[in-house]
């Protein structure tokens, strides 16, 4: 069985696979990992690129790649292949600026500043992970598909320290952002960051499915409906542990083809503040999502059930 996230590859096949004339996409980063970012294999801050590059050609220029389905599906990278391991399905997935691919890598054009991330992981619990936080400060800095989008920080309390911290972190990275209350954005094509306790954030349509588990949302955390607890999940979607007061969570979700929505949230004000404190490139790098407990970041999904 091929996961739903990869079916679009079959339609793309070799379309756009060759590199044509044009300026080289500057500022590109290529990252290759396994197990939801837990095992780093390769990070190239200045990979080999050519004019009018595609994601597939970028990978092929910088790693040893084998393909299936006429060249549109990546089977292995540097000798590590997809397939089954321990009875579980594993395959390679890729993200550009933190957004899961909607088509084959051979058909996805590279743009200046793009951060391309390939990860081989177990997809048995979640066939799709539509958005991840591990390419921060993308997609806020360079946008999606070469188009920079407006950024809006939506806070339960616009005067709260956590709201100001998130705003200042983005401003410090050169990302202009508006700030206001929840659900007040006026345009659909906006990158939104929700800041506040889960009990309020959960009402947003993008995050409603999170409480139903990763099979619905792609987020390996399950907050309780009252917002007082957050269960961290392992790669199989099993509860690793249940965290209480003071727990923070940073995650990205996506409704259909809309831009991803991020949440800097938690069980309470202390949890939201703890999450805001980890809203940095260093803390988020190679993370699909991030929990914060006792002031310490916890990569999600967790490595194993406890």
N, C-alpha and C positions, 0 to 999 in steps of 0.2 A: 504493500500500500504506500502511495506517495502522499505526504501531508498536503492539506489544502493550500497551504502557503506556497507550495512549490508547483502547483498545477499550471500557473501562468507561465512558467518556464517553457512548457511544452509548446505553447503557442508562439513564443518568441523565437525559439531555436537559435539559428545563427543570425537573425536579423540584427544589423548594427554591430556585428562582432568585430569587423575590421576597423582599424583606426584610419581616419581620413585626415585631410588637411585641416589646419586650424591651429589656433594658439593652444599651448599646453595649459591644462587646468592647474593653476598654481596653488600652493598651500594645501595640497591633498595629504591625507594621512591614511595609511592602511594598517589595520589591526587584525590579527588572526588569533583566535582563542578556542578553547574547548570548555564544555561543561558550564555554560552560562557565564563565561568570562573568568571562571575560577582558575583555569590553566592557560597561561599566556604562552603562545608559540612564536608570535612575530609582531613587532610594532615598527613600522617604518614611517618616520616623520617626513622623509623626502624620498618616496618611492619613485621608481622609474616610470615616467609617463610620456605620452606622445600626444600629438594634436588630436582633437575630437575623440578623446578616449572614452571607452565604455568601462563599466565595472568589471566585466569579464576580462577584457584585455589588460586592465590594471593588475588584476590578480595574476594573470598568466605571465606578465612581464616580471613579476616579483616573487613568484613561487612556482613550484612544480605542481601542475594541475592535470587531473584526468577528468573526463566528462562522460555523461550519458545522454541519451535522447537526442542524438544528432549534434551534440556539442553545447546544448543549452542548459544542462544541469550539471552542477559540480559534484563529482563523485568523491574525489580525494584532493587534499591539499598537502603537499610535502609528505606524501605517503600515508596520510591518515584518512581513511575512507569512511563513508557513511555505511549504513546497513543495520545489523542487529548485534547487540552486545548484552549478554546476560538476559536474553529474552526481551530486551527493550529496543525500540526503534531509535536510531540515531541518524541525523543527516546534517549537512551544512546549510546554514541560513545566513543571509546577509542583510545588513542595515546601512542606510546612508543617512548620516546626521540623526541617528537614533530612530529612524522610521523603517519598519520592515518592508522589504521589497514587495511591490505589487506586480512585477513582471520579471522576466528572466534577466540575469546579469548581462547577457549579450545585447540586450535592448535598452539598458539603462545607461544614459550618458552621464559622464562625470563633469562636475562643475567646479570652478575655483573654490577652494576652502572646504570641499567635501571631506567628511570623515567616513571612510568605508570600513565596516566591521563585519568580518566573517566569524561565525561561531558554530562549532559542531556540538549539538546537544540532543538530549532525550526529548522527543516530542510527544511521548505517550500521554502526558497529562495536559498538554496544551499544543494543539496543532499550529496555533498562531500566537505570536507575541507581537502585537501590532506596533508597539512603541517601547523603547527602553531609555534609561537615563544615562547610560554609560558613555555617551559621546559628548557630554556637556563640555563647553557651552553651546554645542549644537542641539537643536536646530535654531536656537535664538540668534546666533551670530550670522550665519549664512543662509538660513532658511531651508526650503524644501524644493528640490528640482531646479536649483539655481535661482529661485525667487525668494528674496528676503521678505518675511511677513511681519506685520505689526505685532507687538508683544504687549500683553496686558496682564498685570498682576491683580488678581481679584481676591480680596481679603475679607474675612469675617469681621475683622476690626482693622481698619486702615491705619490706625494709630499704634497698633501693637508692635513691639520690638521685632517680632518675627517678620511681619509684613515689611517693615523698613529695611531689615537685613537682606531679605530676598531682593528688594528693589535696588539696594546699594550694591549688592554683589553683581547684578546684571549691569548696572550703570558702570561699575568699575571695569567691566569687560568690553565696554563700548557698545552695549546694547540699549538703545533708547526704549523705554517702557512707560506705559501709562499705568496708573494705579487707581483702584476703585473698589466698590463692593462686589459681592458674588453675583454672577449672572447678569452683569450690566454691559457686557461687550456688545457693540452695535453692528459688527460685521462678522460673517461666518469665517472668513479667511484670516483668523487671528490666532496667534499662539498664546494660550492662556495658562497662567500659573495660579492655582488655587491655594490659598494659604489660610489655614484654620483647622479647628478640630474636626475629626471625621464625622461626627454627628451632623455637622452642617455641610461638609464637602460631599457626603454620600448622595445628596439630592441632585448633584449634577449628572446629566444623562451619560456622560462619558464614564463616570465612575460607579454608576449603579450596579453593573455586572460584577464588580470586584468581590462583593460579598458572596457571590455564587462560585468563586474559585477560579483558578487559572484557565480551565477549559472554556470559560466564557470571556474572561478579560485579558488573559495572558499575564496577570500580575500574581506572583507567588506569595501572596499574603491575603488573609481573610479577616478583616475587621468584623467585630460583632455589630449587629444593628444599632445597639445603644452607644457604640463608639468607645466603650470602656476597656476593651481588650482587642489585641491584634494577634492573630495566630500567624506565625511564620511557617512557610511550607517548604518541603524539600522538592527535588526535581520530579518526583512522582506525584506531587500534589498532596502528600501526607503532612499532617501537622508535625512540625519539628518542636515547637514550644509555643506556649500562649503567654503573651506579655501584657502587663497591666499598666497602671498609672505611670505617666512620664515617658511612654513609648512614642517614638516618632516614626514617620514613614515618608519616603520620597518615591513616587512612582509616576509612570506615564501611562495614559490610556488613550484609546482612539475609537471613535464612533464612525464606522464605515470608512469612507475615504476622506473624512474631515481631518484637518491638522491635529496632531496629538495635543492632549491637555495634560499638564503636569499638576501634581498635588504635593504640596509641602504640608503634611498633616500629622495628626497624632491623636492619642487618646484624650488629651486635655491640653491646656495652654502650655504646660511644661513640655509635653511631647512635641507640640508644634515648634516651640523654641529650640528643642534639641534637633529636630529635623532641619530647621533653618540654619543651624550652626554647621550642618554637614552639606549645605548647598554650595559645594565647591568642586572644581574639576578633580582635585586630588582624591576627595572622598568618593566621588561618583564614577571615576574611570573604570570601565569594564564591568559596570554593575547593570544588571537588568532592572533591578529596583533595590531600595536600601531601607532597612529598618534601623532604628537607633534605640538602644537600650542601655541604661546606665552611662549615658554619654558616649557609648561606643557604637560605631557603625557595624551593621550585620548585612552582608551581601545576601540578596534573595535571587533564586531560591537558596535555602541553606544546604550545606554539603550533604547532610544526612539527617534522618529522623533521630530524635533524642528520647 
